[in-house]
């Protein structure tokens, strides 16, 4: 039987790593995202195939059982999951990666401690891998709970929270050091339990408006957990792949924090979205002033006679699955020679790129879609701004109300448009639980109803005019 050399495995893993890098590069743009996905899938297929060919793999029973079960679950989820539930799925998958890192560390320790195969470096790898994995596991569960609205989306804070986190952090490091030096299984258990508690405590104080950044950071954590698992197993590909995911997630989190005027340190240590809200907010005071509403016919008339229209999509568009109706509305306006632009906030939706994926799914032209920095200067010259299911990302309180949890977060300057129409099902506050001061502006009117049916009615009103 032909025995493959170590150089073959090293070369195959290098090729797989290159394919993963090309996949990440492709995912940076909607135009190349499909190619990027195929590249990453090809890299994963190569990685799995080559690993199975390794002579160190003695039995395939449990491996194929796991691959089969994972394939069945993956196919079912891919067919049934909706875009509105994608952020929750991503958070759940992060938790699986974290839990697997903990289990691999525990299994490796229990399997090799008696044989004396674990040196100091290996013990450090086991401790770090389990700690990062445990934080990722429970932190992702909290993120899932908030995204699924099992938990409240507003920041859950209490006095002494940061001090408690600091004390737990010291104990976790202490247990990790003791485990590394002595190999005491109870130290390993203590370290892992404390890390799980920290995962809960670090994500609970994150406000709903900041959850996309948290999802991105948890993605980074899951990558570092995978990389630590690679060190434990001595698998170079897992090390490099985890490092790619970890570093790219950290870079994305940093970019998003910069765009939102948030501190990356606050994300890591759980201080984000916990601004003091003791004072009476401007939004609450504005609630007594009343809100104007508009009919679909009125909005259709204004859209048809506008020169420039800016559309701000949000999570409500995803919930209503209105992206295809929005595409039809855009086509109708373009036929009327109306200039149409889409304004995308860095945290629109529930995860990074959520709105971009939805718009790409409905074949919205890429040259109509602009990021916040590119489009904010255009709102003052827009005749109409149509907000579809967005809330916190257009809330002017983020600029003016120091008591608001959103304060300091850059927003889309929708309030500067000559006329603003907001498609919304009710007066319910957004995901951050903050009343939107925009609704009470004199140039803003709400169009109540499901986003999909509203957009379809707008198309009918414009075409029937």
Number of C-alpha atoms within 10 A of each C-alpha: 3 4 8 11 10 10 9 11 18 15 11 19 25 17 16 25 23 16 22 25 19 18 23 19 16 20 17 12 14 17 12 13 18 14 16 23 19 16 22 23 16 15 24 18 13 18 20 13 12 16 17 16 12 14 10 8 10 8 9 10 8 9 12 12 11 12 12 12 11 12 12 12 11 12 11 11 13 11 8 10 12 14 17 21 15 17 23 23 18 19 26 19 18 29 28 19 24 31 22 21 31 27 17 20 27 19 12 16 21 12 11 11 14 9 8 7 10 17 12 13 12 19 22 19 20 29 30 25 29 32 30 25 36 32 31 34 31 25 30 32 22 23 31 24 18 22 26 16 12 11 14 17 24 20 23 15 17 9 7 9 15 16 10 13 19 14 11 17 16 13 16 23 17 15 22 26 18 18 23 23 13 11 18 13 15 12 20 24 16 17 27 26 17 21 27 21 16 26 26 21 23 23 28 24 22 28 25 25 26 26 27 24 29 26 26 24 26 29 28 26 31 33 31 30 33 27 27 30 29 23 19 25 17 12 16 17 22 22 21 21 23 23 22 20 23 23 18 18 23 21 15 17 24 20 16 22 21 15 17 21 13 20 14 20 12 15 22 15 17 25 22 25 25 19 16 10 11 8 10 12 19 18 21 13 11 17 14 9 11 10 16 15 15 15 13 22 15 12 22 23 14 17 24 23 15 18 17 21 27 25 23 25 29 24 22 23 27 24 18 15 18 24 25 19 21 25 18 17 22 24 16 18 24 13 11 16 14 18 16 20 21 26 27 26 28 26 24 26 29 26 23 22 18 22 27 21 14 20 22 16 13 15 12 20 13 14 8 14 21 16 14 18 15 11 18 18 13 17 21 15 14 22 19 28 29 24 26 27 24 23 30 27 27 23 27 25 25 21 14 14 18 18 18 24 25 28 20 16 22 22 24 24 20 29 21 19 22 15 21 27 25 25 27 21 16 11 12 12 12 20 23 21 18 22 23 25 23 23 28 18 18 12 16 23 21 23 23 17 14 20 27 22 13 22 25 17 17 26 23 16 17 21 14 8 10
